[in-house]
Amino acid sequence: MAKSVSHNVDGTQLLNHAIGAAQKAAEQSAATVLALDPYDEETAKMWAGKGFRNSRTPVHGHDSLKRMWIPLEAA
């Protein structure tokens, strides 16, 4: 799990905040998904466990990894 070295915040808190901010932005725009590029296979598995899906777009510099996405539903 990702963790901030300088703050006492873990990856789940960061993800929940990012999804909440993206959902608010989606209400004001045409955004329908939140996309991210996983750092490595372990990180991709972590995001998949949070509901992220693989896209067809490869991660730059990592041919085996795909960009991941999750639909933004109004909270």
PDB file of N, H, CA, C and O in Angstrom:
ATOM      1  N   MET A   1       0.844  -1.178   0.000  1.00  0.00           N
ATOM      2  CA  MET A   1       0.000   0.000   0.000  1.00  0.00           C
ATOM      3  C   MET A   1       0.880   1.229   0.000  1.00  0.00           C
ATOM      4  O   MET A   1       1.863   1.288   0.739  1.00  0.00           O
ATOM      5  N   ALA A   2       0.548   2.199  -0.807  1.00  0.00           N
ATOM      6  H   ALA A   2      -0.250   2.151  -1.407  1.00  0.00           H
ATOM      7  CA  ALA A   2       1.290   3.456  -0.846  1.00  0.00           C
ATOM      8  C   ALA A   2       1.146   4.171   0.491  1.00  0.00           C
ATOM      9  O   ALA A   2       0.089   4.125   1.122  1.00  0.00           O
ATOM     10  N   LYS A   3       2.205   4.823   0.911  1.00  0.00           N
ATOM     11  H   LYS A   3       3.063   4.860   0.399  1.00  0.00           H
ATOM     12  CA  LYS A   3       2.168   5.550   2.177  1.00  0.00           C
ATOM     13  C   LYS A   3       3.058   6.773   2.075  1.00  0.00           C
ATOM     14  O   LYS A   3       4.148   6.705   1.508  1.00  0.00           O
ATOM     15  N   SER A   4       2.608   7.868   2.609  1.00  0.00           N
ATOM     16  H   SER A   4       1.722   7.922   3.070  1.00  0.00           H
ATOM     17  CA  SER A   4       3.383   9.102   2.623  1.00  0.00           C
ATOM     18  C   SER A   4       4.459   9.011   3.694  1.00  0.00           C
ATOM     19  O   SER A   4       4.181   8.628   4.830  1.00  0.00           O
ATOM     20  N   VAL A   5       5.690   9.364   3.331  1.00  0.00           N
ATOM     21  H   VAL A   5       5.917   9.674   2.408  1.00  0.00           H
ATOM     22  CA  VAL A   5       6.790   9.359   4.292  1.00  0.00           C
ATOM     23  C   VAL A   5       6.698  10.559   5.220  1.00  0.00           C
ATOM     24  O   VAL A   5       7.014  10.457   6.406  1.00  0.00           O
ATOM     25  N   SER A   6       6.264  11.702   4.684  1.00  0.00           N
ATOM     26  H   SER A   6       6.007  11.785   3.721  1.00  0.00           H
ATOM     27  CA  SER A   6       6.258  12.932   5.478  1.00  0.00           C
ATOM     28  C   SER A   6       4.939  13.189   6.206  1.00  0.00           C
ATOM     29  O   SER A   6       4.862  14.092   7.040  1.00  0.00           O
ATOM     30  N   HIS A   7       3.909  12.412   5.902  1.00  0.00           N
ATOM     31  H   HIS A   7       3.972  11.680   5.224  1.00  0.00           H
ATOM     32  CA  HIS A   7       2.618  12.592   6.554  1.00  0.00           C
ATOM     33  C   HIS A   7       2.086  11.242   6.995  1.00  0.00           C
ATOM     34  O   HIS A   7       2.431  10.218   6.407  1.00  0.00           O
ATOM     35  N   ASN A   8       1.270  11.229   7.999  1.00  0.00           N
ATOM     36  H   ASN A   8       0.989  12.061   8.477  1.00  0.00           H
ATOM     37  CA  ASN A   8       0.692   9.990   8.497  1.00  0.00           C
ATOM     38  C   ASN A   8      -0.605   9.690   7.734  1.00  0.00           C
ATOM     39  O   ASN A   8      -1.694   9.717   8.310  1.00  0.00           O
ATOM     40  N   VAL A   9      -0.475   9.406   6.440  1.00  0.00           N
ATOM     41  H   VAL A   9       0.409   9.384   5.973  1.00  0.00           H
ATOM     42  CA  VAL A   9      -1.614   9.143   5.569  1.00  0.00           C
ATOM     43  C   VAL A   9      -1.278   7.913   4.747  1.00  0.00           C
ATOM     44  O   VAL A   9      -0.189   7.837   4.179  1.00  0.00           O
ATOM     45  N   ASP A  10      -2.195   6.933   4.667  1.00  0.00           N
ATOM     46  H   ASP A  10      -3.080   6.994   5.129  1.00  0.00           H
ATOM     47  CA  ASP A  10      -1.909   5.768   3.842  1.00  0.00           C
ATOM     48  C   ASP A  10      -2.597   5.890   2.481  1.00  0.00           C
ATOM     49  O   ASP A  10      -3.380   6.811   2.249  1.00  0.00           O
ATOM     50  N   GLY A  11      -2.297   4.961   1.601  1.00  0.00           N
ATOM     51  H   GLY A  11      -1.661   4.213   1.790  1.00  0.00           H
ATOM     52  CA  GLY A  11      -2.799   5.005   0.232  1.00  0.00           C
ATOM     53  C   GLY A  11      -4.308   4.977   0.127  1.00  0.00           C
ATOM     54  O   GLY A  11      -4.870   5.593  -0.778  1.00  0.00           O
ATOM     55  N   THR A  12      -4.983   4.274   1.033  1.00  0.00           N
ATOM     56  H   THR A  12      -4.526   3.773   1.768  1.00  0.00           H
ATOM     57  CA  THR A  12      -6.440   4.212   0.991  1.00  0.00           C
ATOM     58  C   THR A  12      -7.041   5.588   1.234  1.00  0.00           C
ATOM     59  O   THR A  12      -7.989   5.980   0.553  1.00  0.00           O
ATOM     60  N   GLN A  13      -6.500   6.325   2.196  1.00  0.00           N
ATOM     61  H   GLN A  13      -5.729   6.007   2.749  1.00  0.00           H
ATOM     62  CA  GLN A  13      -6.988   7.681   2.459  1.00  0.00           C
ATOM     63  C   GLN A  13      -6.744   8.586   1.259  1.00  0.00           C
ATOM     64  O   GLN A  13      -7.609   9.382   0.893  1.00  0.00           O
ATOM     65  N   LEU A  14      -5.569   8.466   0.647  1.00  0.00           N
ATOM     66  H   LEU A  14      -4.867   7.820   0.945  1.00  0.00           H
ATOM     67  CA  LEU A  14      -5.257   9.270  -0.527  1.00  0.00           C
ATOM     68  C   LEU A  14      -6.198   8.936  -1.679  1.00  0.00           C
ATOM     69  O   LEU A  14      -6.693   9.831  -2.364  1.00  0.00           O
ATOM     70  N   LEU A  15      -6.443   7.645  -1.888  1.00  0.00           N
ATOM     71  H   LEU A  15      -6.041   6.918  -1.331  1.00  0.00           H
ATOM     72  CA  LEU A  15      -7.342   7.211  -2.956  1.00  0.00           C
ATOM     73  C   LEU A  15      -8.757   7.710  -2.714  1.00  0.00           C
ATOM     74  O   LEU A  15      -9.391   8.235  -3.630  1.00  0.00           O
ATOM     75  N   ASN A  16      -9.257   7.557  -1.507  1.00  0.00           N
ATOM     76  H   ASN A  16      -8.742   7.130  -0.764  1.00  0.00           H
ATOM     77  CA  ASN A  16     -10.616   8.014  -1.201  1.00  0.00           C
ATOM     78  C   ASN A  16     -10.757   9.518  -1.421  1.00  0.00           C
ATOM     79  O   ASN A  16     -11.774   9.977  -1.939  1.00  0.00           O
ATOM     80  N   HIS A  17      -9.744  10.281  -1.032  1.00  0.00           N
ATOM     81  H   HIS A  17      -8.917   9.908  -0.611  1.00  0.00           H
ATOM     82  CA  HIS A  17      -9.768  11.723  -1.253  1.00  0.00           C
ATOM     83  C   HIS A  17      -9.773  12.035  -2.750  1.00  0.00           C
ATOM     84  O   HIS A  17     -10.539  12.883  -3.208  1.00  0.00           O
ATOM     85  N   ALA A  18      -8.914  11.345  -3.513  1.00  0.00           N
ATOM     86  H   ALA A  18      -8.292  10.656  -3.141  1.00  0.00           H
ATOM     87  CA  ALA A  18      -8.838  11.578  -4.958  1.00  0.00           C
ATOM     88  C   ALA A  18     -10.157  11.236  -5.646  1.00  0.00           C
ATOM     89  O   ALA A  18     -10.603  11.971  -6.527  1.00  0.00           O
ATOM     90  N   ILE A  19     -10.777  10.139  -5.258  1.00  0.00           N
ATOM     91  H   ILE A  19     -10.414   9.541  -4.543  1.00  0.00           H
ATOM     92  CA  ILE A  19     -12.058   9.756  -5.861  1.00  0.00           C
ATOM     93  C   ILE A  19     -13.130  10.781  -5.510  1.00  0.00           C
ATOM     94  O   ILE A  19     -13.926  11.159  -6.369  1.00  0.00           O
ATOM     95  N   GLY A  20     -13.160  11.230  -4.270  1.00  0.00           N
ATOM     96  H   GLY A  20     -12.513  10.923  -3.572  1.00  0.00           H
ATOM     97  CA  GLY A  20     -14.138  12.240  -3.865  1.00  0.00           C
ATOM     98  C   GLY A  20     -13.967  13.540  -4.634  1.00  0.00           C
ATOM     99  O   GLY A  20     -14.944  14.138  -5.086  1.00  0.00           O
ATOM    100  N   ALA A  21     -12.716  13.975  -4.779  1.00  0.00           N
ATOM    101  H   ALA A  21     -11.922  13.489  -4.412  1.00  0.00           H
ATOM    102  CA  ALA A  21     -12.452  15.205  -5.538  1.00  0.00           C
ATOM    103  C   ALA A  21     -12.840  15.025  -7.002  1.00  0.00           C
ATOM    104  O   ALA A  21     -13.397  15.938  -7.611  1.00  0.00           O
ATOM    105  N   ALA A  22     -12.551  13.858  -7.568  1.00  0.00           N
ATOM    106  H   ALA A  22     -12.098  13.116  -7.073  1.00  0.00           H
ATOM    107  CA  ALA A  22     -12.896  13.598  -8.966  1.00  0.00           C
ATOM    108  C   ALA A  22     -14.410  13.542  -9.153  1.00  0.00           C
ATOM    109  O   ALA A  22     -14.926  14.012 -10.167  1.00  0.00           O
ATOM    110  N   GLN A  23     -15.124  12.970  -8.184  1.00  0.00           N
ATOM    111  H   GLN A  23     -14.705  12.588  -7.361  1.00  0.00           H
ATOM    112  CA  GLN A  23     -16.588  12.929  -8.276  1.00  0.00           C
ATOM    113  C   GLN A  23     -17.175  14.337  -8.258  1.00  0.00           C
ATOM    114  O   GLN A  23     -18.106  14.630  -9.008  1.00  0.00           O
ATOM    115  N   LYS A  24     -16.638  15.207  -7.408  1.00  0.00           N
ATOM    116  H   LYS A  24     -15.882  14.968  -6.798  1.00  0.00           H
ATOM    117  CA  LYS A  24     -17.109  16.597  -7.375  1.00  0.00           C
ATOM    118  C   LYS A  24     -16.826  17.288  -8.704  1.00  0.00           C
ATOM    119  O   LYS A  24     -17.670  18.019  -9.223  1.00  0.00           O
ATOM    120  N   ALA A  25     -15.634  17.053  -9.250  1.00  0.00           N
ATOM    121  H   ALA A  25     -14.949  16.460  -8.828  1.00  0.00           H
ATOM    122  CA  ALA A  25     -15.285  17.648 -10.539  1.00  0.00           C
ATOM    123  C   ALA A  25     -16.177  17.106 -11.647  1.00  0.00           C
ATOM    124  O   ALA A  25     -16.533  17.841 -12.568  1.00  0.00           O
ATOM    125  N   ALA A  26     -16.543  15.831 -11.569  1.00  0.00           N
ATOM    126  H   ALA A  26     -16.254  15.234 -10.820  1.00  0.00           H
ATOM    127  CA  ALA A  26     -17.389  15.213 -12.591  1.00  0.00           C
ATOM    128  C   ALA A  26     -18.768  15.869 -12.637  1.00  0.00           C
ATOM    129  O   ALA A  26     -19.397  15.936 -13.693  1.00  0.00           O
ATOM    130  N   GLU A  27     -19.226  16.347 -11.492  1.00  0.00           N
ATOM    131  H   GLU A  27     -18.715  16.293 -10.635  1.00  0.00           H
ATOM    132  CA  GLU A  27     -20.525  17.032 -11.451  1.00  0.00           C
ATOM    133  C   GLU A  27     -20.480  18.339 -12.244  1.00  0.00           C
ATOM    134  O   GLU A  27     -21.507  18.803 -12.738  1.00  0.00           O
ATOM    135  N   GLN A  28     -19.291  18.931 -12.366  1.00  0.00           N
ATOM    136  H   GLN A  28     -18.456  18.555 -11.964  1.00  0.00           H
ATOM    137  CA  GLN A  28     -19.120  20.200 -13.055  1.00  0.00           C
ATOM    138  C   GLN A  28     -18.624  20.048 -14.492  1.00  0.00           C
ATOM    139  O   GLN A  28     -18.583  21.023 -15.242  1.00  0.00           O
ATOM    140  N   SER A  29     -18.251  18.841 -14.871  1.00  0.00           N
ATOM    141  H   SER A  29     -18.284  18.049 -14.261  1.00  0.00           H
ATOM    142  CA  SER A  29     -17.693  18.617 -16.208  1.00  0.00           C
ATOM    143  C   SER A  29     -18.260  17.335 -16.800  1.00  0.00           C
ATOM    144  O   SER A  29     -19.202  16.754 -16.262  1.00  0.00           O
ATOM    145  N   ALA A  30     -17.687  16.909 -17.893  1.00  0.00           N
ATOM    146  H   ALA A  30     -16.922  17.381 -18.330  1.00  0.00           H
ATOM    147  CA  ALA A  30     -18.152  15.696 -18.563  1.00  0.00           C
ATOM    148  C   ALA A  30     -17.322  14.469 -18.177  1.00  0.00           C
ATOM    149  O   ALA A  30     -17.422  13.431 -18.830  1.00  0.00           O
ATOM    150  N   ALA A  31     -16.511  14.574 -17.134  1.00  0.00           N
ATOM    151  H   ALA A  31     -16.430  15.417 -16.604  1.00  0.00           H
ATOM    152  CA  ALA A  31     -15.667  13.449 -16.724  1.00  0.00           C
ATOM    153  C   ALA A  31     -16.537  12.285 -16.255  1.00  0.00           C
ATOM    154  O   ALA A  31     -17.507  12.471 -15.521  1.00  0.00           O
ATOM    155  N   THR A  32     -16.172  11.085 -16.692  1.00  0.00           N
ATOM    156  H   THR A  32     -15.384  10.933 -17.289  1.00  0.00           H
ATOM    157  CA  THR A  32     -16.927   9.916 -16.288  1.00  0.00           C
ATOM    158  C   THR A  32     -16.064   8.854 -15.619  1.00  0.00           C
ATOM    159  O   THR A  32     -16.593   7.903 -15.042  1.00  0.00           O
ATOM    160  N   VAL A  33     -14.729   9.003 -15.688  1.00  0.00           N
ATOM    161  H   VAL A  33     -14.299   9.776 -16.156  1.00  0.00           H
ATOM    162  CA  VAL A  33     -13.832   8.026 -15.066  1.00  0.00           C
ATOM    163  C   VAL A  33     -12.651   8.727 -14.405  1.00  0.00           C
ATOM    164  O   VAL A  33     -12.312   9.863 -14.739  1.00  0.00           O
ATOM    165  N   LEU A  34     -12.033   8.021 -13.459  1.00  0.00           N
ATOM    166  H   LEU A  34     -12.308   7.099 -13.188  1.00  0.00           H
ATOM    167  CA  LEU A  34     -10.762   8.429 -12.870  1.00  0.00           C
ATOM    168  C   LEU A  34      -9.742   7.424 -13.366  1.00  0.00           C
ATOM    169  O   LEU A  34      -9.920   6.222 -13.165  1.00  0.00           O
ATOM    170  N   ALA A  35      -8.672   7.883 -14.012  1.00  0.00           N
ATOM    171  H   ALA A  35      -8.527   8.859 -14.176  1.00  0.00           H
ATOM    172  CA  ALA A  35      -7.653   6.996 -14.579  1.00  0.00           C
ATOM    173  C   ALA A  35      -6.325   7.199 -13.864  1.00  0.00           C
ATOM    174  O   ALA A  35      -6.031   8.291 -13.378  1.00  0.00           O
ATOM    175  N   LEU A  36      -5.523   6.131 -13.805  1.00  0.00           N
ATOM    176  H   LEU A  36      -5.762   5.244 -14.200  1.00  0.00           H
ATOM    177  CA  LEU A  36      -4.194   6.213 -13.207  1.00  0.00           C
ATOM    178  C   LEU A  36      -3.270   5.222 -13.895  1.00  0.00           C
ATOM    179  O   LEU A  36      -3.722   4.267 -14.526  1.00  0.00           O
ATOM    180  N   ASP A  37      -1.981   5.459 -13.766  1.00  0.00           N
ATOM    181  H   ASP A  37      -1.614   6.235 -13.253  1.00  0.00           H
ATOM    182  CA  ASP A  37      -0.966   4.548 -14.274  1.00  0.00           C
ATOM    183  C   ASP A  37      -0.290   3.885 -13.081  1.00  0.00           C
ATOM    184  O   ASP A  37       0.374   4.569 -12.303  1.00  0.00           O
ATOM    185  N   PRO A  38      -0.440   2.568 -12.913  1.00  0.00           N
ATOM    186  CA  PRO A  38       0.214   1.897 -11.792  1.00  0.00           C
ATOM    187  C   PRO A  38       1.727   1.877 -11.965  1.00  0.00           C
ATOM    188  O   PRO A  38       2.232   1.821 -13.087  1.00  0.00           O
ATOM    189  N   TYR A  39       2.440   1.921 -10.856  1.00  0.00           N
ATOM    190  H   TYR A  39       2.031   1.966  -9.945  1.00  0.00           H
ATOM    191  CA  TYR A  39       3.902   1.960 -10.849  1.00  0.00           C
ATOM    192  C   TYR A  39       4.505   0.602 -11.221  1.00  0.00           C
ATOM    193  O   TYR A  39       5.503   0.529 -11.937  1.00  0.00           O
ATOM    194  N   ASP A  40       3.877  -0.476 -10.719  1.00  0.00           N
ATOM    195  H   ASP A  40       3.066  -0.417 -10.138  1.00  0.00           H
ATOM    196  CA  ASP A  40       4.386  -1.822 -10.970  1.00  0.00           C
ATOM    197  C   ASP A  40       3.236  -2.822 -10.826  1.00  0.00           C
ATOM    198  O   ASP A  40       2.103  -2.429 -10.547  1.00  0.00           O
ATOM    199  N   GLU A  41       3.527  -4.114 -11.016  1.00  0.00           N
ATOM    200  H   GLU A  41       4.447  -4.432 -11.242  1.00  0.00           H
ATOM    201  CA  GLU A  41       2.483  -5.152 -10.947  1.00  0.00           C
ATOM    202  C   GLU A  41       1.813  -5.203  -9.573  1.00  0.00           C
ATOM    203  O   GLU A  41       0.595  -5.359  -9.480  1.00  0.00           O
ATOM    204  N   GLU A  42       2.600  -5.073  -8.517  1.00  0.00           N
ATOM    205  H   GLU A  42       3.589  -4.946  -8.593  1.00  0.00           H
ATOM    206  CA  GLU A  42       2.040  -5.099  -7.153  1.00  0.00           C
ATOM    207  C   GLU A  42       1.051  -3.954  -6.955  1.00  0.00           C
ATOM    208  O   GLU A  42      -0.020  -4.143  -6.377  1.00  0.00           O
ATOM    209  N   THR A  43       1.413  -2.769  -7.437  1.00  0.00           N
ATOM    210  H   THR A  43       2.283  -2.616  -7.906  1.00  0.00           H
ATOM    211  CA  THR A  43       0.533  -1.613  -7.321  1.00  0.00           C
ATOM    212  C   THR A  43      -0.722  -1.812  -8.166  1.00  0.00           C
ATOM    213  O   THR A  43      -1.819  -1.447  -7.742  1.00  0.00           O
ATOM    214  N   ALA A  44      -0.568  -2.388  -9.357  1.00  0.00           N
ATOM    215  H   ALA A  44       0.323  -2.684  -9.701  1.00  0.00           H
ATOM    216  CA  ALA A  44      -1.722  -2.663 -10.216  1.00  0.00           C
ATOM    217  C   ALA A  44      -2.693  -3.619  -9.520  1.00  0.00           C
ATOM    218  O   ALA A  44      -3.907  -3.436  -9.605  1.00  0.00           O
ATOM    219  N   LYS A  45      -2.172  -4.627  -8.837  1.00  0.00           N
ATOM    220  H   LYS A  45      -1.185  -4.775  -8.767  1.00  0.00           H
ATOM    221  CA  LYS A  45      -3.031  -5.565  -8.096  1.00  0.00           C
ATOM    222  C   LYS A  45      -3.766  -4.843  -6.964  1.00  0.00           C
ATOM    223  O   LYS A  45      -4.940  -5.108  -6.708  1.00  0.00           O
ATOM    224  N   MET A  46      -3.054  -3.921  -6.286  1.00  0.00           N
ATOM    225  H   MET A  46      -2.100  -3.706  -6.495  1.00  0.00           H
ATOM    226  CA  MET A  46      -3.685  -3.155  -5.213  1.00  0.00           C
ATOM    227  C   MET A  46      -4.853  -2.338  -5.771  1.00  0.00           C
ATOM    228  O   MET A  46      -5.946  -2.352  -5.205  1.00  0.00           O
ATOM    229  N   TRP A  47      -4.622  -1.619  -6.889  1.00  0.00           N
ATOM    230  H   TRP A  47      -3.733  -1.607  -7.349  1.00  0.00           H
ATOM    231  CA  TRP A  47      -5.681  -0.800  -7.473  1.00  0.00           C
ATOM    232  C   TRP A  47      -6.833  -1.662  -7.962  1.00  0.00           C
ATOM    233  O   TRP A  47      -7.995  -1.276  -7.828  1.00  0.00           O
ATOM    234  N   ALA A  48      -6.527  -2.831  -8.530  1.00  0.00           N
ATOM    235  H   ALA A  48      -5.584  -3.145  -8.639  1.00  0.00           H
ATOM    236  CA  ALA A  48      -7.589  -3.743  -8.980  1.00  0.00           C
ATOM    237  C   ALA A  48      -8.460  -4.153  -7.792  1.00  0.00           C
ATOM    238  O   ALA A  48      -9.676  -4.291  -7.925  1.00  0.00           O
ATOM    239  N   GLY A  49      -7.838  -4.345  -6.643  1.00  0.00           N
ATOM    240  H   GLY A  49      -6.851  -4.233  -6.534  1.00  0.00           H
ATOM    241  CA  GLY A  49      -8.585  -4.682  -5.433  1.00  0.00           C
ATOM    242  C   GLY A  49      -9.486  -3.553  -4.960  1.00  0.00           C
ATOM    243  O   GLY A  49     -10.420  -3.780  -4.192  1.00  0.00           O
ATOM    244  N   LYS A  50      -9.208  -2.330  -5.420  1.00  0.00           N
ATOM    245  H   LYS A  50      -8.449  -2.146  -6.044  1.00  0.00           H
ATOM    246  CA  LYS A  50     -10.031  -1.164  -5.079  1.00  0.00           C
ATOM    247  C   LYS A  50     -11.093  -0.898  -6.140  1.00  0.00           C
ATOM    248  O   LYS A  50     -11.820   0.092  -6.054  1.00  0.00           O
ATOM    249  N   GLY A  51     -11.189  -1.782  -7.150  1.00  0.00           N
ATOM    250  H   GLY A  51     -10.598  -2.586  -7.219  1.00  0.00           H
ATOM    251  CA  GLY A  51     -12.224  -1.635  -8.166  1.00  0.00           C
ATOM    252  C   GLY A  51     -11.758  -1.058  -9.491  1.00  0.00           C
ATOM    253  O   GLY A  51     -12.563  -0.911 -10.410  1.00  0.00           O
ATOM    254  N   PHE A  52     -10.467  -0.723  -9.614  1.00  0.00           N
ATOM    255  H   PHE A  52      -9.813  -0.843  -8.867  1.00  0.00           H
ATOM    256  CA  PHE A  52      -9.949  -0.190 -10.872  1.00  0.00           C
ATOM    257  C   PHE A  52      -9.868  -1.304 -11.907  1.00  0.00           C
ATOM    258  O   PHE A  52      -9.593  -2.457 -11.574  1.00  0.00           O
ATOM    259  N   ARG A  53     -10.109  -0.949 -13.165  1.00  0.00           N
ATOM    260  H   ARG A  53     -10.332  -0.012 -13.436  1.00  0.00           H
ATOM    261  CA  ARG A  53     -10.089  -1.895 -14.277  1.00  0.00           C
ATOM    262  C   ARG A  53      -8.958  -1.522 -15.230  1.00  0.00           C
ATOM    263  O   ARG A  53      -8.579  -0.355 -15.332  1.00  0.00           O
ATOM    264  N   ASN A  54      -8.422  -2.528 -15.929  1.00  0.00           N
ATOM    265  H   ASN A  54      -8.730  -3.476 -15.846  1.00  0.00           H
ATOM    266  CA  ASN A  54      -7.395  -2.259 -16.939  1.00  0.00           C
ATOM    267  C   ASN A  54      -8.026  -1.674 -18.189  1.00  0.00           C
ATOM    268  O   ASN A  54      -9.109  -2.089 -18.602  1.00  0.00           O
ATOM    269  N   SER A  55      -7.347  -0.715 -18.783  1.00  0.00           N
ATOM    270  H   SER A  55      -6.468  -0.378 -18.447  1.00  0.00           H
ATOM    271  CA  SER A  55      -7.744  -0.194 -20.090  1.00  0.00           C
ATOM    272  C   SER A  55      -6.883  -0.886 -21.149  1.00  0.00           C
ATOM    273  O   SER A  55      -6.120  -1.798 -20.833  1.00  0.00           O
ATOM    274  N   ARG A  56      -7.005  -0.458 -22.374  1.00  0.00           N
ATOM    275  H   ARG A  56      -7.625   0.283 -22.630  1.00  0.00           H
ATOM    276  CA  ARG A  56      -6.152  -0.985 -23.447  1.00  0.00           C
ATOM    277  C   ARG A  56      -4.866  -0.177 -23.583  1.00  0.00           C
ATOM    278  O   ARG A  56      -3.960  -0.579 -24.312  1.00  0.00           O
ATOM    279  N   THR A  57      -4.778   0.953 -22.892  1.00  0.00           N
ATOM    280  H   THR A  57      -5.514   1.279 -22.299  1.00  0.00           H
ATOM    281  CA  THR A  57      -3.639   1.862 -23.026  1.00  0.00           C
ATOM    282  C   THR A  57      -2.474   1.401 -22.157  1.00  0.00           C
ATOM    283  O   THR A  57      -2.623   1.280 -20.941  1.00  0.00           O
ATOM    284  N   PRO A  58      -1.311   1.143 -22.768  1.00  0.00           N
ATOM    285  CA  PRO A  58      -0.156   0.732 -21.955  1.00  0.00           C
ATOM    286  C   PRO A  58       0.403   1.907 -21.153  1.00  0.00           C
ATOM    287  O   PRO A  58       0.276   3.066 -21.546  1.00  0.00           O
ATOM    288  N   VAL A  59       1.021   1.577 -20.026  1.00  0.00           N
ATOM    289  H   VAL A  59       1.123   0.635 -19.706  1.00  0.00           H
ATOM    290  CA  VAL A  59       1.713   2.580 -19.218  1.00  0.00           C
ATOM    291  C   VAL A  59       3.045   2.872 -19.912  1.00  0.00           C
ATOM    292  O   VAL A  59       3.790   1.948 -20.237  1.00  0.00           O
ATOM    293  N   HIS A  60       3.343   4.134 -20.135  1.00  0.00           N
ATOM    294  H   HIS A  60       2.738   4.885 -19.871  1.00  0.00           H
ATOM    295  CA  HIS A  60       4.575   4.535 -20.817  1.00  0.00           C
ATOM    296  C   HIS A  60       5.796   3.935 -20.124  1.00  0.00           C
ATOM    297  O   HIS A  60       5.994   4.135 -18.926  1.00  0.00           O
ATOM    298  N   GLY A  61       6.599   3.211 -20.866  1.00  0.00           N
ATOM    299  H   GLY A  61       6.438   3.048 -21.840  1.00  0.00           H
ATOM    300  CA  GLY A  61       7.811   2.619 -20.316  1.00  0.00           C
ATOM    301  C   GLY A  61       7.612   1.271 -19.646  1.00  0.00           C
ATOM    302  O   GLY A  61       8.580   0.666 -19.187  1.00  0.00           O
ATOM    303  N   HIS A  62       6.367   0.783 -19.579  1.00  0.00           N
ATOM    304  H   HIS A  62       5.580   1.274 -19.952  1.00  0.00           H
ATOM    305  CA  HIS A  62       6.058  -0.506 -18.944  1.00  0.00           C
ATOM    306  C   HIS A  62       5.059  -1.249 -19.823  1.00  0.00           C
ATOM    307  O   HIS A  62       3.853  -1.186 -19.586  1.00  0.00           O
ATOM    308  N   ASP A  63       5.552  -1.946 -20.826  1.00  0.00           N
ATOM    309  H   ASP A  63       6.532  -1.997 -21.019  1.00  0.00           H
ATOM    310  CA  ASP A  63       4.671  -2.604 -21.792  1.00  0.00           C
ATOM    311  C   ASP A  63       3.711  -3.611 -21.162  1.00  0.00           C
ATOM    312  O   ASP A  63       2.630  -3.849 -21.700  1.00  0.00           O
ATOM    313  N   SER A  64       4.091  -4.204 -20.030  1.00  0.00           N
ATOM    314  H   SER A  64       4.969  -4.010 -19.593  1.00  0.00           H
ATOM    315  CA  SER A  64       3.230  -5.213 -19.408  1.00  0.00           C
ATOM    316  C   SER A  64       2.117  -4.592 -18.563  1.00  0.00           C
ATOM    317  O   SER A  64       1.175  -5.287 -18.185  1.00  0.00           O
ATOM    318  N   LEU A  65       2.211  -3.295 -18.261  1.00  0.00           N
ATOM    319  H   LEU A  65       2.977  -2.730 -18.568  1.00  0.00           H
ATOM    320  CA  LEU A  65       1.204  -2.624 -17.435  1.00  0.00           C
ATOM    321  C   LEU A  65       0.243  -1.827 -18.304  1.00  0.00           C
ATOM    322  O   LEU A  65       0.631  -1.283 -19.338  1.00  0.00           O
ATOM    323  N   LYS A  66      -1.002  -1.762 -17.881  1.00  0.00           N
ATOM    324  H   LYS A  66      -1.317  -2.204 -17.041  1.00  0.00           H
ATOM    325  CA  LYS A  66      -2.023  -0.979 -18.571  1.00  0.00           C
ATOM    326  C   LYS A  66      -2.513   0.139 -17.665  1.00  0.00           C
ATOM    327  O   LYS A  66      -2.554  -0.002 -16.443  1.00  0.00           O
ATOM    328  N   ARG A  67      -2.886   1.257 -18.288  1.00  0.00           N
ATOM    329  H   ARG A  67      -2.854   1.372 -19.281  1.00  0.00           H
ATOM    330  CA  ARG A  67      -3.549   2.338 -17.551  1.00  0.00           C
ATOM    331  C   ARG A  67      -4.819   1.741 -16.937  1.00  0.00           C
ATOM    332  O   ARG A  67      -5.466   0.890 -17.546  1.00  0.00           O
ATOM    333  N   MET A  68      -5.166   2.185 -15.747  1.00  0.00           N
ATOM    334  H   MET A  68      -4.640   2.877 -15.253  1.00  0.00           H
ATOM    335  CA  MET A  68      -6.336   1.647 -15.043  1.00  0.00           C
ATOM    336  C   MET A  68      -7.356   2.755 -14.844  1.00  0.00           C
ATOM    337  O   MET A  68      -7.013   3.938 -14.830  1.00  0.00           O
ATOM    338  N   TRP A  69      -8.614   2.357 -14.689  1.00  0.00           N
ATOM    339  H   TRP A  69      -8.892   1.397 -14.700  1.00  0.00           H
ATOM    340  CA  TRP A  69      -9.689   3.343 -14.542  1.00  0.00           C
ATOM    341  C   TRP A  69     -10.792   2.797 -13.640  1.00  0.00           C
ATOM    342  O   TRP A  69     -10.923   1.590 -13.434  1.00  0.00           O
ATOM    343  N   ILE A  70     -11.579   3.736 -13.111  1.00  0.00           N
ATOM    344  H   ILE A  70     -11.472   4.716 -13.279  1.00  0.00           H
ATOM    345  CA  ILE A  70     -12.751   3.397 -12.307  1.00  0.00           C
ATOM    346  C   ILE A  70     -13.834   4.415 -12.675  1.00  0.00           C
ATOM    347  O   ILE A  70     -13.544   5.603 -12.819  1.00  0.00           O
ATOM    348  N   PRO A  71     -15.077   3.956 -12.827  1.00  0.00           N
ATOM    349  CA  PRO A  71     -16.135   4.913 -13.163  1.00  0.00           C
ATOM    350  C   PRO A  71     -16.396   5.873 -12.010  1.00  0.00           C
ATOM    351  O   PRO A  71     -16.299   5.506 -10.839  1.00  0.00           O
ATOM    352  N   LEU A  72     -16.725   7.103 -12.365  1.00  0.00           N
ATOM    353  H   LEU A  72     -16.804   7.402 -13.316  1.00  0.00           H
ATOM    354  CA  LEU A  72     -17.089   8.097 -11.358  1.00  0.00           C
ATOM    355  C   LEU A  72     -18.607   8.165 -11.287  1.00  0.00           C
ATOM    356  O   LEU A  72     -19.275   8.544 -12.249  1.00  0.00           O
ATOM    357  N   GLU A  73     -19.117   7.803 -10.170  1.00  0.00           N
ATOM    358  H   GLU A  73     -18.574   7.495  -9.388  1.00  0.00           H
ATOM    359  CA  GLU A  73     -20.556   7.868  -9.941  1.00  0.00           C
ATOM    360  C   GLU A  73     -20.805   8.975  -8.942  1.00  0.00           C
ATOM    361  O   GLU A  73     -20.058   9.123  -7.975  1.00  0.00           O
ATOM    362  N   ALA A  74     -21.825   9.736  -9.161  1.00  0.00           N
ATOM    363  H   ALA A  74     -22.432   9.616  -9.946  1.00  0.00           H
ATOM    364  CA  ALA A  74     -22.149  10.825  -8.235  1.00  0.00           C
ATOM    365  C   ALA A  74     -22.327  10.276  -6.824  1.00  0.00           C
ATOM    366  O   ALA A  74     -23.016   9.277  -6.617  1.00  0.00           O
ATOM    367  N   ALA A  75     -21.702  10.938  -5.859  1.00  0.00           N
ATOM    368  H   ALA A  75     -21.142  11.750  -6.027  1.00  0.00           H
ATOM    369  CA  ALA A  75     -21.798  10.490  -4.462  1.00  0.00           C
ATOM    370  C   ALA A  75     -23.156  10.815  -3.897  1.00  0.00           C
ATOM    371  O   ALA A  75     -23.429  10.517  -2.734  1.00  0.00           O
TER     372      ALA A  75
END
